[in-house]
Amino acid sequence: MSQWKETFEKISANDDFKSNIQLLTFILANYQRDRKFIKKEDLPAIVDFVFFEIKRLLNLIPKASTFKIKDELFSYEDKIMGLVTILMTEKYSVSNDLVNEIKALVLLVSHESVPRTAIDKMFDFEKIEKIDIMNVLEVVRGISDEYQRGLIYQGLLEHKDKISKFTKEAKEEIAKFFCEEFENYLKSASLAEEEVDNLEIAADVCKYFADDKLLDLLEKILVYNHACIRFYAIDTLIKSKRPIKKEIIADMAKDLEYADLTHGLLMQNGLISLFPSEYNNPEYLAKSNMVRWLVYPTELGKMPNIIEFIGVVRSSGEDYYVFKYKSNSDNLEDELKNIWLIGWASNDGGTFSHFTKLSEVEHKNPKKTLKLIKKKLIG
């Protein structure tokens, strides 16, 4: 019996596609590293699973109530196609019925995934002229769904290594589009979640098309007190030699998720004097680094409810700043919620947490606690 049969059955019974995507990503990544991860006896189970899931997607995609839901299903489809690639790599024979279902799903996703399909096709051109980007933007302008409109920013960012394909006139056309979008955003007193997400990406990718008008509008975008937008806007403005107000940097320094990133950005560009001295210390920057790691979707997926510094341990010539934190994140098992857990951050990127309970390494003597953390967790 295939070791994966039971796993695949559980996935098929689960409507949480985000977790399904994570599990299939794990399987595909391990197969890429070692083909023995998937054995010959596993292939029939993969075929059955793929057949069932393709039918499920063919049913669910047209019925999805929002494009955001559809896009998650598209991501799941991509993982299913990864399993199809395994079948092809292993030269496993599949039925004509399955082949037809695969073709039907690919066609459906291509039809439904507008404007992503249009963007991908455009970047296949050897040279991108003004008329090419105008055709894509015509599609985007006709879309009212904010999430779906945002695919233009995602597509440009994903293909940033091909932006050299754009002619000068094509770049000017995109800059004009960005100006239109920024002007529309600035009319709103506040931003919805998907507008924040789109502006974050737009503030980043617009650097490749920036002209004076666009940069002027980007400076106005800084009025929105969303650190994710501000960080990329600051990055773009700095790269365009635009000055940044100290009070904006001060706000970013107060934000634990973005303080360390902002510090690094200013260091890279010789502007560290803008960073407030009261936040420019290793402990605070390490805490920011720790928080940024914890908010990642595969970790807590949110800010910890509370985080406190314990001390520093030195290992392999590197200082590790150790923290305890509490969280009620749904990513944690119930027994780990709202209790002290351990994490650490170092300047070389050695930031991590096993979600280990502080109680498992805690000693009455704080120095011994740190020694136990170094021995058992950091090494």
C-alpha positions as CSV (number, residue, x, y, z in Angstrom):
1,M,0.0,0.0,0.0
2,S,1.3,3.5,-0.8
3,Q,2.6,5.5,2.1
4,W,0.8,8.5,0.6
5,K,-2.7,7.0,0.0
6,E,-4.0,8.0,3.5
7,T,-2.4,11.5,3.2
8,F,-4.0,12.1,-0.1
9,E,-7.4,11.0,1.2
10,K,-7.1,13.5,4.0
11,I,-6.3,16.3,1.6
12,S,-9.2,15.4,-0.6
13,A,-11.5,15.6,2.4
14,N,-10.1,19.0,3.5
15,D,-11.4,22.3,2.2
16,D,-8.6,24.3,3.7
17,F,-6.6,24.8,0.5
18,K,-3.9,26.9,2.1
19,S,-2.8,23.9,4.3
20,N,-3.3,21.6,1.3
21,I,-0.9,23.8,-0.7
22,Q,1.7,23.7,2.1
23,L,1.6,19.9,2.3
24,L,1.8,19.4,-1.5
25,T,4.7,22.0,-1.6
26,F,6.5,19.8,1.0
27,I,6.0,16.7,-1.1
28,L,7.1,18.3,-4.3
29,A,10.1,19.9,-2.8
30,N,11.3,16.6,-1.3
31,Y,10.8,14.8,-4.6
32,Q,12.9,17.4,-6.3
33,R,15.7,16.9,-3.8
34,D,15.4,13.1,-3.9
35,R,13.3,11.2,-6.5
36,K,13.3,8.2,-4.1
37,F,11.0,10.2,-1.9
38,I,8.1,9.1,-4.2
39,K,8.3,5.3,-4.8
40,K,6.8,3.4,-7.8
41,E,4.1,2.0,-5.6
42,D,3.0,5.5,-4.8
43,L,2.2,6.4,-8.4
44,P,-1.3,4.8,-8.6
45,A,-2.3,6.7,-5.4
46,I,-1.1,9.9,-7.1
47,V,-3.2,9.2,-10.2
48,D,-6.3,8.6,-8.1
49,F,-5.7,11.7,-6.1
50,V,-5.0,13.9,-9.2
51,F,-8.1,12.7,-10.9
52,F,-10.3,13.4,-7.9
53,E,-8.8,16.8,-7.2
54,I,-9.0,18.0,-10.9
55,K,-12.7,17.1,-10.9
56,R,-13.1,19.0,-7.6
57,L,-11.3,22.1,-9.0
58,L,-13.3,22.0,-12.2
59,N,-16.4,22.2,-10.0
60,L,-15.2,24.8,-7.5
61,I,-13.4,27.4,-9.6
62,P,-16.4,28.6,-11.6
63,K,-18.4,28.8,-8.4
64,A,-15.9,30.8,-6.3
65,S,-17.6,33.9,-4.9
66,T,-14.4,36.2,-5.2
67,F,-11.3,36.2,-7.3
68,K,-9.2,35.9,-4.2
69,I,-10.8,32.5,-3.5
70,K,-10.2,31.6,-7.1
71,D,-6.6,32.6,-6.9
72,E,-6.0,30.3,-4.0
73,L,-7.6,27.5,-6.1
74,F,-5.3,28.4,-9.0
75,S,-2.3,28.0,-6.6
76,Y,-3.6,24.6,-5.6
77,E,-4.0,23.7,-9.3
78,D,-0.3,24.6,-9.7
79,K,0.6,22.0,-7.1
80,I,-1.7,19.4,-8.6
81,M,0.1,20.0,-11.9
82,G,3.4,19.4,-10.0
83,L,2.1,15.9,-9.2
84,V,1.2,15.5,-12.9
85,T,4.9,16.4,-13.7
86,I,6.0,13.6,-11.3
87,L,3.8,11.1,-13.2
88,M,5.4,12.3,-16.5
89,T,8.9,12.2,-15.1
90,E,8.4,8.6,-13.9
91,K,6.9,7.8,-17.3
92,Y,3.7,6.5,-15.7
93,S,0.9,5.8,-18.1
94,V,-2.4,7.6,-17.4
95,S,-5.8,7.2,-19.0
96,N,-7.1,9.4,-21.8
97,D,-9.9,10.4,-19.4
98,L,-7.3,11.9,-17.0
99,V,-5.5,13.6,-19.9
100,N,-8.7,15.2,-21.0
101,E,-9.5,16.4,-17.5
102,I,-6.0,17.9,-17.2
103,K,-6.5,19.8,-20.4
104,A,-9.9,21.0,-19.3
105,L,-8.4,22.3,-16.0
106,V,-5.5,24.1,-17.7
107,L,-7.9,25.7,-20.2
108,L,-10.3,26.8,-17.4
109,V,-7.5,28.3,-15.3
110,S,-6.1,30.1,-18.3
111,H,-9.5,31.5,-19.1
112,E,-10.3,32.5,-15.5
113,S,-7.0,33.9,-14.5
114,V,-7.2,37.3,-16.1
115,P,-5.1,39.5,-16.2
116,R,-2.4,37.1,-15.2
117,T,-2.6,35.1,-18.4
118,A,-2.4,38.4,-20.4
119,I,0.7,39.5,-18.4
120,D,2.5,36.2,-18.8
121,K,1.8,36.1,-22.5
122,M,3.1,39.7,-22.8
123,F,6.4,38.8,-21.1
124,D,6.9,36.0,-23.6
125,F,7.5,38.6,-26.3
126,E,11.1,39.3,-27.3
127,K,10.3,43.1,-27.1
128,I,7.4,44.8,-25.4
129,E,6.0,47.7,-27.2
130,K,3.6,50.4,-26.0
131,I,0.7,48.7,-27.8
132,D,1.4,45.5,-25.9
133,I,1.2,47.0,-22.4
134,M,-1.8,49.1,-23.5
135,N,-3.6,45.8,-24.4
136,V,-2.9,44.4,-21.0
137,L,-3.9,47.6,-19.2
138,E,-7.2,47.7,-21.1
139,V,-8.0,44.3,-19.5
140,V,-7.0,45.6,-16.0
141,R,-9.0,48.8,-16.3
142,G,-12.1,46.8,-17.0
143,I,-11.8,44.9,-13.7
144,S,-13.6,46.1,-10.6
145,D,-12.4,43.3,-8.2
146,E,-9.6,44.9,-6.3
147,Y,-7.7,41.7,-5.7
148,Q,-7.9,40.8,-9.4
149,R,-6.7,44.2,-10.4
150,G,-3.7,43.8,-8.2
151,L,-2.5,41.0,-10.4
152,I,-0.9,43.6,-12.7
153,Y,1.4,44.6,-9.8
154,Q,2.2,41.0,-8.9
155,G,2.8,40.1,-12.5
156,L,5.2,43.0,-13.0
157,L,7.1,42.1,-9.8
158,E,7.3,38.4,-10.7
159,H,8.7,39.3,-14.1
160,K,11.0,42.1,-13.0
161,D,14.0,40.4,-14.5
162,K,12.4,40.9,-17.9
163,I,11.6,44.6,-17.5
164,S,14.5,45.4,-19.9
165,K,12.2,44.1,-22.6
166,F,10.0,47.2,-22.4
167,T,10.6,50.0,-24.8
168,K,10.9,53.6,-23.4
169,E,7.3,54.3,-24.6
170,A,6.0,51.1,-23.0
171,K,7.6,52.1,-19.7
172,E,6.0,55.6,-20.0
173,E,2.6,54.0,-20.5
174,I,3.0,51.9,-17.3
175,A,4.1,55.0,-15.4
176,K,1.0,56.8,-16.5
177,F,-1.1,53.8,-15.3
178,F,0.6,53.9,-11.9
179,C,-0.2,57.6,-11.6
180,E,-3.8,57.0,-12.3
181,E,-3.9,54.3,-9.7
182,F,-2.1,56.3,-7.0
183,E,-4.4,59.3,-7.6
184,N,-7.4,57.0,-7.1
185,Y,-6.0,55.5,-3.9
186,L,-5.3,59.0,-2.6
187,K,-9.0,59.9,-2.9
188,S,-9.8,57.4,-0.1
189,A,-9.6,58.5,3.5
190,S,-8.7,54.9,4.4
191,L,-7.8,51.7,2.6
192,A,-9.4,48.3,2.5
193,E,-7.2,45.2,3.2
194,E,-6.8,44.4,-0.5
195,E,-6.0,48.0,-1.4
196,V,-3.2,47.9,1.2
197,D,-1.8,44.7,-0.3
198,N,-1.9,46.2,-3.8
199,L,-0.3,49.5,-2.8
200,E,2.5,47.6,-1.0
201,I,3.4,45.8,-4.2
202,A,2.8,48.8,-6.4
203,A,5.1,51.0,-4.2
204,D,7.8,48.5,-4.8
205,V,7.5,47.6,-8.5
206,C,6.9,51.2,-9.6
207,K,10.6,51.9,-9.1
208,Y,11.3,50.3,-12.5
209,F,9.0,52.9,-14.3
210,A,9.3,55.9,-12.0
211,D,9.1,59.5,-13.4
212,D,8.8,62.8,-11.5
213,K,5.0,62.8,-11.4
214,L,4.9,59.2,-10.2
215,L,7.4,59.9,-7.5
216,D,5.5,63.0,-6.4
217,L,2.4,60.9,-5.9
218,L,4.4,58.2,-4.1
219,E,5.6,60.8,-1.6
220,K,1.9,61.6,-1.0
221,I,1.2,57.9,-0.5
222,L,3.3,58.0,2.6
223,V,0.4,59.8,4.3
224,Y,-1.1,56.3,4.8
225,N,0.2,54.9,8.1
226,H,0.7,51.4,6.8
227,A,4.3,50.3,7.4
228,C,4.3,47.7,4.6
229,I,3.4,50.4,2.1
230,R,5.7,53.0,3.6
231,F,8.7,50.6,3.6
232,Y,8.6,49.9,-0.2
233,A,7.7,53.5,-1.0
234,I,10.7,54.7,1.0
235,D,12.9,52.1,-0.8
236,T,11.7,53.4,-4.2
237,L,12.1,57.0,-3.3
238,I,15.6,56.5,-1.9
239,K,16.6,54.7,-5.1
240,S,15.3,57.7,-7.0
241,K,17.3,60.1,-4.9
242,R,14.2,61.6,-3.3
243,P,14.6,62.9,0.3
244,I,12.7,61.2,3.1
245,K,11.3,63.1,6.1
246,K,12.7,62.1,9.5
247,E,9.3,61.8,11.0
248,I,8.4,59.1,8.5
249,I,11.6,57.1,9.4
250,A,10.8,57.7,13.2
251,D,7.4,56.0,12.7
252,M,9.0,53.1,10.9
253,A,11.6,52.7,13.7
254,K,8.7,52.4,16.2
255,D,7.2,49.6,14.2
256,L,8.7,46.3,15.5
257,E,8.0,44.4,12.3
258,Y,9.7,47.0,10.0
259,A,12.3,48.6,12.3
260,D,15.1,46.2,11.4
261,L,14.3,46.3,7.7
262,T,14.2,50.1,7.7
263,H,17.6,50.2,9.6
264,G,19.1,47.9,7.0
265,L,17.7,49.9,4.1
266,L,19.2,53.2,5.5
267,M,22.5,51.5,6.1
268,Q,22.7,50.3,2.5
269,N,22.1,53.8,1.2
270,G,24.3,55.7,3.6
271,L,21.4,57.3,5.4
272,I,21.6,55.8,8.8
273,S,21.7,59.2,10.4
274,L,17.9,59.4,9.7
275,F,17.3,56.4,12.0
276,P,16.4,57.5,15.6
277,S,19.3,56.9,18.0
278,E,17.0,55.5,20.7
279,Y,16.1,52.6,18.5
280,N,19.5,52.0,17.1
281,N,20.7,49.3,19.4
282,P,21.4,45.6,18.9
283,E,18.7,44.4,21.4
284,Y,15.9,46.4,19.8
285,L,16.9,45.5,16.2
286,A,17.2,41.8,17.2
287,K,13.7,42.0,18.7
288,S,12.4,43.5,15.4
289,N,14.2,40.7,13.5
290,M,12.5,38.2,15.7
291,V,9.1,39.7,15.3
292,R,9.5,39.8,11.5
293,W,10.3,36.1,11.5
294,L,7.3,35.3,13.8
295,V,4.7,37.1,11.6
296,Y,5.6,35.0,8.6
297,P,2.6,32.9,7.5
298,T,4.3,29.6,8.1
299,E,5.2,30.6,11.7
300,L,2.7,32.5,13.9
301,G,1.3,34.4,11.0
302,K,0.8,37.4,13.2
303,M,2.5,39.7,15.8
304,P,3.1,38.0,19.1
305,N,0.8,39.2,21.9
306,I,3.9,40.0,24.0
307,I,7.6,39.6,23.5
308,E,10.4,40.2,26.1
309,F,14.2,40.1,26.0
310,I,15.8,37.4,28.2
311,G,19.5,37.8,27.4
312,V,22.4,37.2,25.0
313,V,24.2,33.9,24.4
314,R,27.3,33.5,22.3
315,S,27.7,30.5,20.0
316,S,30.2,29.9,17.2
317,G,31.5,33.5,17.5
318,E,28.0,35.0,17.0
319,D,25.7,36.8,19.5
320,Y,22.2,35.4,19.8
321,Y,19.6,37.6,21.4
322,V,17.1,35.4,23.2
323,F,13.4,36.4,23.6
324,K,10.3,34.9,25.3
325,Y,6.9,35.6,23.7
326,K,3.3,34.6,24.0
327,S,0.7,34.2,21.2
328,N,-2.8,33.0,20.6
329,S,-2.0,32.2,16.9
330,D,-4.1,29.5,15.2
331,N,-0.9,28.2,13.8
332,L,0.1,27.0,17.3
333,E,-1.2,23.8,19.0
334,D,-3.6,24.5,21.8
335,E,-1.1,23.6,24.5
336,L,1.3,26.2,23.2
337,K,-1.1,29.1,23.1
338,N,-0.8,32.0,25.5
339,I,2.3,30.5,27.3
340,W,5.9,31.7,27.2
341,L,7.8,30.3,24.2
342,I,11.4,30.8,23.2
343,G,13.0,32.4,20.1
344,W,16.3,34.1,19.2
345,A,17.8,36.4,16.6
346,S,21.4,37.0,15.4
347,N,23.0,39.5,13.1
348,D,23.9,36.8,10.5
349,G,20.3,35.9,9.9
350,G,20.2,33.1,12.5
351,T,16.7,33.9,13.6
352,F,14.5,31.0,14.7
353,S,12.0,29.5,17.1
354,H,11.0,25.9,17.6
355,F,8.0,27.1,19.6
356,T,9.7,25.5,22.6
357,K,8.1,26.2,26.0
358,L,10.2,28.4,28.2
359,S,9.3,26.1,31.1
360,E,11.3,23.3,29.5
361,V,14.5,25.2,29.8
362,E,13.8,27.7,32.6
363,H,15.9,27.7,35.7
364,K,15.7,29.8,38.9
365,N,19.1,31.3,37.9
366,P,18.6,33.4,34.7
367,K,22.2,32.6,33.7
368,K,21.6,28.9,33.8
369,T,18.4,29.4,31.8
370,L,20.5,31.0,29.0
371,K,23.1,28.2,29.2
372,L,20.3,25.6,28.8
373,I,18.8,27.5,25.9
374,K,22.3,27.6,24.2
375,K,22.9,23.9,24.9
376,K,19.5,22.5,24.0
377,L,18.2,24.9,21.3
378,I,20.9,27.0,19.7
379,G,23.9,24.7,19.9
